[in-house]
């Protein structure tokens, strides 16, 4: 073991992608239906674990592509979410990213997503984890920038 590695609990690190299309009353968000526990069958933001050899932004783009088929979406870091208990698997810190498309494009569910779909931001289904809080912050940020 390296002399620079210390024994202490290590949290999981994940990324989520909040991708919008349209604007105003037509604003939509890309969601996936989770194939696996926890929250199997629930709708969630596309996202997942950061690999040891990749940056946070690379992980967000990879997870987005794997779970929805969306590629080449410009992603911008939104915020880190780390409330204890946000993930039933253990201590998890999530770094959320936002992106936008002018028009919704077809989504293709794959990897650990059983479905992928666009939802109106005014009619979201019940969401896994704390994704409702992440989306609320992303919406606030998007609306502030369009003023």
DSSP file (Angstrom, degrees, kcal/mol; ACC not computed):
  #  RESIDUE AA STRUCTURE BP1 BP2  ACC     N-H-->O    O-->H-N    N-H-->O    O-->H-N    TCO  KAPPA ALPHA  PHI   PSI    X-CA   Y-CA   Z-CA
    1    1 A X              0   0    0      0, 0.0     0, 0.0     0, 0.0     0, 0.0   0.000 360.0 360.0 360.0 137.3    0.0    0.0    0.0
    2    2 A X    >   -     0   0    0      1,-0.1     3,-1.4     2,-0.1     0, 0.0  -0.269 360.0-124.1 -63.2 149.4    1.3    3.5   -0.9
    3    3 A X  T 3  S+     0   0    0      1,-0.3    -1,-0.1     3,-0.0     0, 0.0   0.598 110.0  60.3 -71.8  -8.5    2.4    5.7    2.0
    4    4 A X  T 3  S+     0   0    0      2,-0.0     2,-0.5     0, 0.0    -1,-0.3   0.308  84.3  91.9-100.5   8.3   -0.1    8.3    0.7
    5    5 A X    <   -     0   0    0     -3,-1.4     2,-0.3     2,-0.0     0, 0.0  -0.905  60.7-163.5-104.7 126.9   -3.2    6.1    1.1
    6    6 A X        -     0   0    0     -2,-0.5     2,-0.9     2,-0.1    -2,-0.0  -0.831  23.4-115.2-112.6 147.8   -4.9    6.4    4.5
    7    7 A X        +     0   0    0     -2,-0.3     2,-0.3     3,-0.0    -2,-0.0  -0.723  63.9 119.7 -82.1 108.0   -7.5    4.1    6.1
    8    8 A X  S    S-     0   0    0     -2,-0.9    -2,-0.1     0, 0.0     0, 0.0  -0.957  71.5 -76.7-159.2 156.8  -10.7    6.0    6.3
    9    9 A X        -     0   0    0     -2,-0.3     2,-0.5     1,-0.1    -2,-0.0  -0.321  45.5-151.5 -59.6 138.4  -14.2    5.4    5.0
   10   10 A X        -     0   0    0     81,-0.0    81,-0.1     0, 0.0     2,-0.1  -0.954   7.2-137.2-115.9 127.1  -14.5    6.4    1.3
   11   11 A X        -     0   0    0     -2,-0.5     2,-0.2     1,-0.1    81,-0.2  -0.359  23.4-106.9 -76.0 160.0  -17.8    7.6   -0.2
   12   12 A X  E     -a   92   0A   0     79,-3.1    81,-2.8    -2,-0.1     2,-0.5  -0.593  31.2-147.2 -76.2 148.2  -19.1    6.5   -3.6
   13   13 A X  E     +a   93   0A   0     -2,-0.2    37,-2.2    79,-0.2     2,-0.3  -0.985  23.9 168.3-122.8 125.2  -18.9    9.2   -6.3
   14   14 A X  E     -aB  94  49A   0     79,-2.4    81,-2.4    -2,-0.5     2,-0.3  -0.828  21.5-144.6-127.7 167.5  -21.5    9.4   -8.9
   15   15 A X  E     -aB  95  48A   0     33,-2.4    33,-2.0    -2,-0.3     2,-0.3  -0.967   9.1-164.7-129.8 148.6  -22.5   11.8  -11.7
   16   16 A X  E     -aB  96  47A   0     79,-1.4    81,-2.6    -2,-0.3     2,-0.5  -0.978  11.3-142.9-130.9 148.1  -26.0   12.7  -13.0
   17   17 A X  E     -aB  97  46A   0     29,-2.9     2,-0.8    -2,-0.3    29,-0.7  -0.952   6.1-165.0-115.8 122.2  -26.9   14.5  -16.2
   18   18 A X  E     -a   98   0A   0     79,-3.3    81,-2.1    -2,-0.5     2,-0.6  -0.888  18.3-178.3-103.2 100.4  -29.9   16.9  -16.3
   19   19 A X  E     -a   99   0A   0     -2,-0.8    11,-2.1    11,-0.4     2,-0.3  -0.904   3.5-169.3-110.6 121.2  -30.5   17.4  -20.0
   20   20 A X  E     -aC 100  29A   0     79,-2.6    81,-2.5    -2,-0.6     2,-0.3  -0.674   7.1-165.5-101.8 156.3  -33.3   19.8  -21.1
   21   21 A X  E     +aC 101  28A   0      7,-1.9     7,-2.8    -2,-0.3    81,-0.2  -0.981  57.5   3.7-135.4 151.7  -34.8   20.4  -24.4
   22   22 A X  S    S-     0   0    0     79,-1.2     2,-0.3    -2,-0.3     5,-0.2  -0.179  76.8-110.4  72.6-170.1  -37.0   23.3  -25.5
   23   23 A X    >   +     0   0    0      4,-0.1     3,-2.0    79,-0.1     4,-0.1  -0.949  65.1   7.4-152.9 172.3  -37.8   26.3  -23.2
   24   24 A X  G >  S-     0   0    0     -2,-0.3     3,-1.5     1,-0.3   119,-0.0  -0.233 129.9  -7.5  55.0-133.1  -40.6   27.9  -21.2
   25   25 A X  G 3  S+     0   0    0      1,-0.3    -1,-0.3    95,-0.1    97,-0.2   0.671 138.6  56.6 -69.2 -17.1  -43.8   25.8  -21.1
   26   26 A X  G <  S+     0   0    0     -3,-2.0    -1,-0.3    94,-0.1    -2,-0.2   0.314  75.5 131.4 -95.9   8.1  -42.3   23.4  -23.7
   27   27 A X    <   -     0   0    0     -3,-1.5    94,-2.0    -5,-0.2    95,-0.3  -0.419  34.2-176.9 -67.6 132.6  -39.2   22.6  -21.5
   28   28 A X  E     -CD  21 120A   0     -7,-2.8    -7,-1.9    92,-0.2     2,-0.4  -0.842  14.9-147.0-125.7 162.5  -38.6   18.8  -21.2
   29   29 A X  E     -CD  20 119A   0     90,-2.5    90,-2.4    -2,-0.3     2,-0.5  -0.991  18.5-121.9-133.8 141.5  -36.1   16.7  -19.4
   30   30 A X  E     + D   0 118A   0    -11,-2.1    16,-0.5    -2,-0.4   -11,-0.4  -0.702  37.6 174.0 -83.5 125.5  -34.5   13.3  -20.3
   31   31 A X  E     - D   0 117A   0     86,-2.8    86,-2.4    -2,-0.5     2,-0.3  -0.911  18.3-148.1-128.3 157.7  -35.1   10.6  -17.7
   32   32 A X  E     -ED  44 116A   0     12,-3.0    12,-2.6    -2,-0.3     2,-0.6  -0.918  17.4-126.3-121.7 151.9  -34.4    6.9  -17.6
   33   33 A X  E     -ED  43 115A   0     82,-2.4    81,-2.7    -2,-0.3    82,-0.8  -0.880  36.7-119.5 -95.0 124.1  -36.3    4.1  -15.9
   34   34 A X  E     - D   0 113A   0      8,-3.2     7,-3.5    -2,-0.6    79,-0.2  -0.419  22.3-167.5 -69.8 131.6  -33.9    2.2  -13.6
   35   35 A X        +     0   0    0     77,-2.6     2,-0.2     5,-0.2    -1,-0.2   0.790  69.8  48.1 -82.9 -31.6  -33.4   -1.5  -14.5
   36   36 A X  S    S-     0   0    0     76,-0.6     2,-0.1     2,-0.1     5,-0.1  -0.693  90.2 -62.2-115.4 160.3  -31.6   -2.3  -11.2
   37   37 A X  S    S+     0   0    0     -2,-0.2     2,-0.1     2,-0.2    -1,-0.1  -0.456  94.7  63.6 -70.9 153.5  -32.0   -1.8   -7.5
   38   38 A X  S    S-     0   0    0     -2,-0.1    -2,-0.1    -4,-0.0    90,-0.1   0.592 134.2  -2.7 -77.0 159.4  -32.1    0.5   -5.7
   39   39 A X  S >  S-     0   0    0      1,-0.2     3,-2.3    -2,-0.1    -5,-0.3   0.803  84.6-173.2  66.5  32.5  -35.2    2.0   -7.1
   40   40 A X  T 3  S+     0   0    0      1,-0.3    -5,-0.2    -5,-0.1    -1,-0.2  -0.341  72.2  19.4 -56.0 134.4  -35.7   -0.6   -9.9
   41   41 A X  T 3  S+     0   0    0     -7,-3.5    -1,-0.3     1,-0.3     2,-0.2   0.286 100.7 117.2  86.7  -9.5  -38.5    0.5  -12.1
   42   42 A X    <   -     0   0    0     -3,-2.3    -8,-3.2    -8,-0.1    -1,-0.3  -0.556  69.4-110.3 -89.0 156.0  -38.4    4.1  -10.9
   43   43 A X  E     +Ef  33 127A   0     83,-0.8    85,-2.3   -10,-0.2     2,-0.3  -0.599  47.3 159.1 -82.1 146.7  -37.6    7.1  -13.1
   44   44 A X  E     -E   32   0A   0    -12,-2.6   -12,-3.0    -2,-0.2     2,-0.2  -0.954  44.2 -82.8-156.4 167.9  -34.3    8.9  -12.5
   45   45 A X        -     0   0    0     -2,-0.3     2,-0.2   -14,-0.2   -14,-0.1  -0.531  56.5 -98.2 -71.7 147.2  -31.7   11.1  -14.1
   46   46 A X  E    S+B   17   0A   0    -29,-0.7   -29,-2.9   -16,-0.5     2,-0.3  -0.511  76.5 105.2 -63.8 134.5  -29.2    9.4  -16.4
   47   47 A X  E     +B   16   0A   0     16,-0.2     2,-0.3   -31,-0.2   -31,-0.2  -0.983  31.2 165.1 172.9-178.8  -26.1    8.8  -14.3
   48   48 A X  E     -B   15   0A   0    -33,-2.0   -33,-2.4    -2,-0.3     2,-0.1  -0.987  45.0 -22.3 170.2-165.6  -23.9    6.4  -12.5
   49   49 A X  E     -B   14   0A   0     -2,-0.3     2,-0.5   -35,-0.2   -35,-0.2  -0.354  53.0-122.3 -74.3 144.9  -20.5    5.7  -10.9
   50   50 A X        -     0   0    0    -37,-2.2   -37,-0.2    -2,-0.1     2,-0.1  -0.743  28.2-128.0 -83.8 127.1  -17.3    7.5  -11.8
   51   51 A X    >   -     0   0    0     -2,-0.5     3,-1.5     4,-0.2     8,-0.1  -0.425  20.9-114.5 -72.4 153.6  -14.6    5.2  -13.0
   52   52 A X  T 3  S+     0   0    0      1,-0.3    -1,-0.1    -2,-0.1    -2,-0.0   0.741 112.7  46.1 -61.8 -24.8  -11.2    5.5  -11.3
   53   53 A X  T 3  S+     0   0    0      2,-0.1     2,-0.3     0, 0.0    -1,-0.3   0.125 100.6  78.8-109.0  21.2   -9.5    6.6  -14.5
   54   54 A X  S <  S-     0   0    0     -3,-1.5     2,-0.1     4,-0.0    -4,-0.0  -0.930  73.9-115.0-131.3 155.1  -11.9    9.2  -15.7
   55   55 A X     >  -     0   0    0     -2,-0.3     4,-2.2     1,-0.1    -4,-0.2  -0.317  34.8-108.9 -75.8 166.1  -12.8   12.8  -15.0
   56   56 A X  H  > S+     0   0    0      2,-0.2     4,-2.4     1,-0.2     5,-0.2   0.927 119.8  48.9 -61.5 -45.9  -16.2   13.8  -13.6
   57   57 A X  H  > S+     0   0    0      1,-0.2     4,-2.3     2,-0.2    -1,-0.2   0.890 110.7  50.5 -64.4 -39.5  -17.3   15.4  -16.9
   58   58 A X  H  > S+     0   0    0      2,-0.2     4,-2.5     1,-0.2    -1,-0.2   0.906 110.5  50.4 -63.2 -41.2  -16.2   12.4  -18.9
   59   59 A X  H  X S+     0   0    0     -4,-2.2     4,-2.8     2,-0.2     5,-0.2   0.911 109.8  50.1 -63.2 -42.8  -18.1   10.1  -16.6
   60   60 A X  H  X S+     0   0    0     -4,-2.4     4,-2.3     1,-0.2    -2,-0.2   0.924 113.1  45.6 -62.4 -44.7  -21.3   12.3  -16.9
   61   61 A X  H  X S+     0   0    0     -4,-2.3     4,-2.3     2,-0.2    -2,-0.2   0.899 114.0  49.8 -65.2 -40.9  -21.0   12.2  -20.8
   62   62 A X  H  X S+     0   0    0     -4,-2.5     4,-2.9     2,-0.2    -2,-0.2   0.944 112.4  45.9 -63.3 -48.8  -20.3    8.4  -20.7
   63   63 A X  H  X S+     0   0    0     -4,-2.8     4,-2.4     1,-0.2   -16,-0.2   0.904 112.1  51.9 -62.8 -41.5  -23.3    7.7  -18.5
   64   64 A X  H  X>S+     0   0    0     -4,-2.3     4,-1.9    -5,-0.2     6,-0.8   0.932 113.8  43.7 -59.6 -46.6  -25.6    9.9  -20.5
   65   65 A X  H  X5S+     0   0    0     -4,-2.3     4,-1.5     4,-0.2    -2,-0.2   0.915 114.4  49.9 -65.6 -44.0  -24.6    8.2  -23.8
   66   66 A X  H  <5S+     0   0    0     -4,-2.9    -2,-0.2     1,-0.2    -1,-0.2   0.886 119.9  34.7 -63.2 -39.1  -24.8    4.7  -22.3
   67   67 A X  H  <5S+     0   0    0     -4,-2.4    43,-0.6    -5,-0.2    -1,-0.2   0.689 136.2  15.4 -94.7 -19.4  -28.3    5.2  -20.8
   68   68 A X  H  <5S-     0   0    0     -4,-1.9    40,-3.5    -5,-0.2    -3,-0.2   0.554  90.5-119.4-128.2 -15.6  -30.0    7.4  -23.4
   69   69 A X     << +     0   0    0     -4,-1.5     2,-0.4    -5,-0.6    -4,-0.2   0.386  64.9 142.5  84.3  -4.2  -27.9    7.4  -26.6
   70   70 A X        +     0   0    0     -6,-0.8     2,-0.3    38,-0.1    -1,-0.3  -0.581  24.6 174.6 -74.8 126.3  -27.3   11.1  -26.3
   71   71 A X        +     0   0    0     -2,-0.4     3,-0.1     1,-0.1    -9,-0.0  -0.891  52.1  25.6-128.3 159.3  -23.8   12.1  -27.4
   72   72 A X  S    S+     0   0    0     -2,-0.3     2,-0.6     1,-0.2    -1,-0.1   0.828  73.3 153.1  58.5  35.3  -22.0   15.3  -27.9
   73   73 A X        -     0   0    0     -3,-0.2     2,-0.5   -12,-0.1    -1,-0.2  -0.856  49.5-122.7 -92.6 124.9  -24.2   17.2  -25.4
   74   74 A X        -     0   0    0     -2,-0.6    26,-0.5    26,-0.3     2,-0.4  -0.559  34.6-162.0 -68.3 118.5  -22.3   20.2  -23.9
   75   75 A X        -     0   0    0     -2,-0.5     2,-0.4    24,-0.1    24,-0.2  -0.846  10.9-167.0-109.2 141.4  -22.4   19.5  -20.1
   76   76 A X  E     -G   98   0A   0     22,-2.6    22,-2.8    -2,-0.4     2,-0.1  -0.989  31.2-108.1-127.3 134.3  -21.7   22.1  -17.4
   77   77 A X  E     +G   97   0A   0     -2,-0.4    20,-0.3    20,-0.2     3,-0.1  -0.399  36.0 178.5 -63.8 130.7  -21.2   21.3  -13.8
   78   78 A X  E     -     0   0A   0     18,-3.2     2,-0.3     1,-0.3    19,-0.2   0.889  50.2 -46.6 -97.2 -58.2  -24.2   22.3  -11.7
   79   79 A X  E     -G   96   0A   0     17,-1.0    17,-2.9     2,-0.0     2,-0.4  -0.976  46.1-106.1-173.5 158.7  -23.6   21.3   -8.1
   80   80 A X  E     -G   95   0A   0     -2,-0.3     2,-0.5    15,-0.2    15,-0.2  -0.888  27.0-159.6-101.9 135.8  -22.5   18.6   -5.7
   81   81 A X  E     +G   94   0A   0     13,-3.5    13,-3.0    -2,-0.4    49,-0.0  -0.969  26.6 151.1-117.2 121.7  -25.1   16.7   -3.7
   82   82 A X        +     0   0    0     -2,-0.5     2,-0.2    11,-0.2    -1,-0.1   0.097   8.0 153.0-142.7  27.0  -23.9   14.9   -0.7
   83   83 A X    >   -     0   0    0      1,-0.1     3,-1.7     2,-0.1     9,-0.2  -0.420  54.4-108.8 -60.5 126.9  -26.6   14.7    1.9
   84   84 A X  T 3  S+     0   0    0      1,-0.2    -1,-0.1    -2,-0.2     7,-0.1  -0.324 104.4  26.9 -55.9 138.9  -26.1   11.6    4.1
   85   85 A X  T 3  S+     0   0    0      2,-0.2    -1,-0.2     5,-0.1    -2,-0.1   0.463  79.6 121.6  88.0   2.1  -28.7    9.0    3.3
   86   86 A X  S <  S+     0   0    0     -3,-1.7     2,-0.4     6,-0.2    44,-0.1   0.710  78.1  40.5 -70.9 -17.3  -29.4   10.1   -0.3
   87   87 A X  S >  S-     0   0    0      3,-0.3     3,-1.7    -4,-0.2    -2,-0.2  -0.990  71.8-148.5-133.2 122.9  -28.5    6.7   -1.5
   88   88 A X  T 3  S+     0   0    0     -2,-0.4     3,-0.1     1,-0.3    -1,-0.1   0.637  95.1  68.7 -66.8 -11.9  -29.5    3.5    0.3
   89   89 A X  T 3  S-     0   0    0      1,-0.3     2,-0.3   -51,-0.0    -1,-0.3   0.656 117.0 -86.1 -79.4 -14.3  -26.3    1.7   -0.9
   90   90 A X  S <  S-     0   0    0     -3,-1.7    -1,-0.3     2,-0.0    -3,-0.3  -0.891  78.6  -6.4 139.9-170.7  -24.2    3.9    1.4
   91   91 A X        +     0   0    0     -2,-0.3   -79,-3.1    -3,-0.1     2,-0.4  -0.388  67.4 177.1 -62.9 120.9  -22.4    7.3    1.5
   92   92 A X  E     -a   12   0A   0     -9,-0.2     2,-0.5    -2,-0.2   -79,-0.2  -0.992  22.3-165.1-135.6 130.3  -22.7    8.8   -1.9
   93   93 A X  E     -a   13   0A   0    -81,-2.8   -79,-2.4    -2,-0.4     2,-0.4  -0.972  16.0-164.4-112.7 124.4  -21.6   12.2   -3.3
   94   94 A X  E     -aG  14  81A   0    -13,-3.0   -13,-3.5    -2,-0.5     2,-0.6  -0.914  11.4-156.9-112.8 133.1  -23.1   13.1   -6.7
   95   95 A X  E     -aG  15  80A   0    -81,-2.4   -79,-1.4    -2,-0.4     2,-0.3  -0.946  20.2-152.2-106.3 117.8  -21.8   15.8   -9.0
   96   96 A X  E     -aG  16  79A   0    -17,-2.9   -18,-3.2    -2,-0.6   -17,-1.0  -0.675   9.7-165.5 -95.8 145.3  -24.7   16.9  -11.3
   97   97 A X  E     -aG  17  77A   0    -81,-2.6   -79,-3.3    -2,-0.3     2,-0.3  -0.912   5.9-148.9-124.1 150.9  -24.2   18.3  -14.7
   98   98 A X  E     +aG  18  76A   0    -22,-2.8   -22,-2.6    -2,-0.3     2,-0.3  -0.894  18.2 167.8-119.2 153.7  -26.7   20.2  -17.0
   99   99 A X  E     -a   19   0A   0    -81,-2.1   -79,-2.6    -2,-0.3     2,-0.4  -0.962  15.9-147.6-153.4 164.9  -27.0   20.3  -20.7
  100  100 A X  E     -a   20   0A   0    -26,-0.5     2,-0.4    -2,-0.3   -26,-0.3  -0.999   7.7-167.4-144.2 144.0  -29.5   21.5  -23.2
  101  101 A X  E     -a   21   0A   0    -81,-2.5   -79,-1.2    -2,-0.4     3,-0.1  -0.954  25.7-134.6-122.3 145.8  -30.8   20.7  -26.7
  102  102 A X  S    S+     0   0    0     -2,-0.4     2,-0.3   -81,-0.2   -80,-0.3   0.871  93.0  19.6 -68.9 -34.5  -33.0   23.0  -28.8
  103  103 A X  S    S-     0   0    0    -82,-0.1     2,-0.2   -83,-0.1    -1,-0.2  -0.976  90.1-104.0-133.0 145.4  -35.3   20.1  -29.7
  104  104 A X        -     0   0    0     -2,-0.3     2,-0.3    -3,-0.1   -83,-0.1  -0.508  37.7-160.9 -67.6 136.2  -35.9   16.7  -28.1
  105  105 A X        -     0   0    0     -2,-0.2   -35,-0.1     1,-0.1    -4,-0.0  -0.788  35.1 -77.7-111.9 159.3  -34.3   13.9  -30.1
  106  106 A X        -     0   0    0     -2,-0.3     2,-0.3     1,-0.1    -1,-0.1  -0.295  47.4-144.4 -58.4 138.7  -35.1   10.2  -29.9
  107  107 A X        -     0   0    0      9,-0.2     2,-0.5   -37,-0.0   -38,-0.2  -0.785   6.4-155.6-104.0 150.0  -33.7    8.5  -26.8
  108  108 A X        -     0   0    0    -40,-3.5     2,-0.2    -2,-0.3   -38,-0.1  -0.938  12.8-143.0-129.5 107.9  -32.4    4.9  -26.8
  109  109 A X        +     0   0    0     -2,-0.5     2,-0.3     7,-0.2   -41,-0.2  -0.466  37.9 141.6 -70.1 137.3  -32.4    3.2  -23.4
  110  110 A X    >   +     0   0    0    -43,-0.6     3,-1.9    -2,-0.2     2,-0.2  -0.909  40.8  32.6-158.2-176.7  -29.4    0.8  -22.8
  111  111 A X  T 3  S-     0   0    0     -2,-0.3   -44,-0.1     1,-0.3    -2,-0.0  -0.405 131.4 -13.4  59.3-123.1  -27.0   -0.3  -20.1
  112  112 A X  T 3  S+     0   0    0     -2,-0.2   -77,-2.6   -77,-0.0   -76,-0.6   0.157 117.2  96.5 -98.3  21.4  -28.9   -0.2  -16.8
  113  113 A X  E <   -D   34   0A   0     -3,-1.9   -79,-0.2   -79,-0.2     3,-0.1  -0.939  49.9-171.6-106.9 127.4  -31.8    1.8  -18.1
  114  114 A X  E    S+     0   0A   0    -81,-2.7     2,-0.3    -2,-0.5   -80,-0.1   0.714  76.5  11.1 -88.0 -21.7  -34.9   -0.1  -19.2
  115  115 A X  E     -D   33   0A   0    -82,-0.8   -82,-2.4    -5,-0.1     2,-0.3  -0.977  59.6-162.9-147.4 157.1  -36.5    3.0  -20.8
  116  116 A X  E     +D   32   0A   0     -2,-0.3     2,-0.3   -84,-0.2   -84,-0.2  -0.983  23.3 157.3-141.9 135.0  -35.6    6.5  -21.7
  117  117 A X  E     -D   31   0A   0    -86,-2.4   -86,-2.8    -2,-0.3     2,-0.4  -0.988  40.3-111.3-154.9 158.6  -38.1    9.3  -22.3
  118  118 A X  E     -D   30   0A   0     -2,-0.3     2,-0.4   -88,-0.2   -88,-0.2  -0.802  34.5-169.3 -91.9 135.3  -38.6   13.0  -22.4
  119  119 A X  E     -D   29   0A   0    -90,-2.4   -90,-2.5    -2,-0.4     2,-0.2  -0.961  28.0-110.2-124.4 143.4  -40.9   14.4  -19.7
  120  120 A X  E >   -D   28   0A   0     -2,-0.4     3,-1.8     3,-0.3   -92,-0.2  -0.497  26.3-130.6 -63.9 138.1  -42.4   17.9  -19.4
  121  121 A X  T 3  S+     0   0    0    -94,-2.0     3,-0.4     1,-0.3    -1,-0.1   0.664 108.8  57.1 -68.4 -12.6  -40.8   19.6  -16.4
  122  122 A X  T 3  S+     0   0    0    -95,-0.3    -1,-0.3     1,-0.2   -94,-0.1   0.468 112.0  40.0 -93.3  -2.0  -44.3   20.5  -15.2
  123  123 A X  S <  S+     0   0    0     -3,-1.8    -3,-0.3     2,-0.0    -1,-0.2  -0.374  76.7 162.8-142.8  58.7  -45.4   16.8  -15.1
  124  124 A X        -     0   0    0     -3,-0.4     3,-0.1    -5,-0.1    -3,-0.1  -0.530  34.3-125.6 -81.2 145.7  -42.5   14.7  -13.8
  125  125 A X        -     0   0    0     -2,-0.2    -1,-0.1     1,-0.2     2,-0.1  -0.322  49.0 -70.3 -75.8 169.7  -43.1   11.2  -12.5
  126  126 A X        -     0   0    0      1,-0.1   -83,-0.8    -2,-0.1     2,-0.3  -0.412  63.5-142.8 -58.4 139.9  -42.0   10.2   -9.0
  127  127 A X  B     -f   43   0A   0    -85,-0.1   -83,-0.2     2,-0.1     5,-0.1  -0.788   3.5-115.7-116.7 152.0  -38.2   10.1   -9.0
  128  128 A X  S >  S-     0   0    0    -85,-2.3     3,-2.0    -2,-0.3     4,-0.2  -0.299  78.1  -8.0 -74.9 163.3  -35.5    8.0   -7.4
  129  129 A X  T 3  S-     0   0    0      1,-0.2     3,-0.2     2,-0.1    -2,-0.1  -0.131 122.0 -42.5  52.1-138.2  -32.9    9.2   -4.9
  130  130 A X  T >> S+     0   0    0      1,-0.1     4,-1.7   -44,-0.1     3,-1.0  -0.103  94.1 129.7-109.5  32.7  -33.0   13.0   -4.5
  131  131 A X  H <>  +     0   0    0     -3,-2.0     4,-2.5     1,-0.3     5,-0.2   0.747  64.3  63.9 -64.6 -23.6  -33.4   13.7   -8.2
  132  132 A X  H 3> S+     0   0    0     -4,-0.2     4,-2.1    -3,-0.2    -1,-0.3   0.897 105.1  46.5 -64.2 -38.0  -36.3   16.0   -7.6
  133  133 A X  H <> S+     0   0    0     -3,-1.0     4,-2.2     2,-0.2    -2,-0.2   0.893 111.9  50.4 -68.9 -40.5  -34.0   18.3   -5.7
  134  134 A X  H  X S+     0   0    0     -4,-1.7     4,-2.3     1,-0.2    -2,-0.2   0.934 112.5  46.5 -62.9 -46.0  -31.3   18.1   -8.4
  135  135 A X  H  X S+     0   0    0     -4,-2.5     4,-2.9     1,-0.2     5,-0.2   0.902 109.5  54.5 -64.2 -41.3  -33.9   18.9  -11.1
  136  136 A X  H  X S+     0   0    0     -4,-2.1     4,-2.2     1,-0.2    -1,-0.2   0.916 110.9  45.5 -59.4 -43.5  -35.3   21.8   -9.0
  137  137 A X  H  X S+     0   0    0     -4,-2.2     4,-2.3     2,-0.2    -1,-0.2   0.910 112.8  50.7 -66.4 -41.0  -31.9   23.4   -8.7
  138  138 A X  H  X S+     0   0    0     -4,-2.3     4,-2.5     1,-0.2    -2,-0.2   0.911 110.8  48.9 -63.2 -42.0  -31.1   22.8  -12.4
  139  139 A X  H  X S+     0   0    0     -4,-2.9     4,-2.8     2,-0.2     5,-0.2   0.915 109.8  51.8 -63.2 -43.4  -34.4   24.5  -13.4
  140  140 A X  H  X S+     0   0    0     -4,-2.2     4,-2.1    -5,-0.2    -1,-0.2   0.914 111.8  47.1 -58.4 -43.8  -33.7   27.4  -11.1
  141  141 A X  H  X S+     0   0    0     -4,-2.3     4,-1.9     2,-0.2    -2,-0.2   0.910 112.7  48.4 -65.4 -44.1  -30.3   27.9  -12.7
  142  142 A X  H  X S+     0   0    0     -4,-2.5     4,-1.3     1,-0.2    -2,-0.2   0.912 112.7  48.3 -63.8 -43.3  -31.7   27.6  -16.3
  143  143 A X  H  < S+     0   0    0     -4,-2.8     4,-0.3     1,-0.2    -1,-0.2   0.871 109.7  52.4 -67.9 -36.3  -34.5   30.1  -15.6
  144  144 A X  H >< S+     0   0    0     -4,-2.1     3,-1.0    -5,-0.2    -1,-0.2   0.893 109.6  49.7 -63.6 -40.0  -32.1   32.6  -14.0
  145  145 A X  H 3< S+     0   0    0     -4,-1.9    -1,-0.2     1,-0.2    -2,-0.2   0.764 106.2  55.6 -72.8 -24.8  -29.8   32.4  -17.1
  146  146 A X  T 3<        0   0    0     -4,-1.3    -1,-0.2     1,-0.2    -2,-0.2   0.427 360.0 360.0 -90.7   4.0  -32.7   33.0  -19.5
  147  147 A X    <         0   0    0     -3,-1.0    -1,-0.2    -4,-0.3    -2,-0.1   0.483 360.0 360.0 -75.4 360.0  -33.8   36.3  -17.8
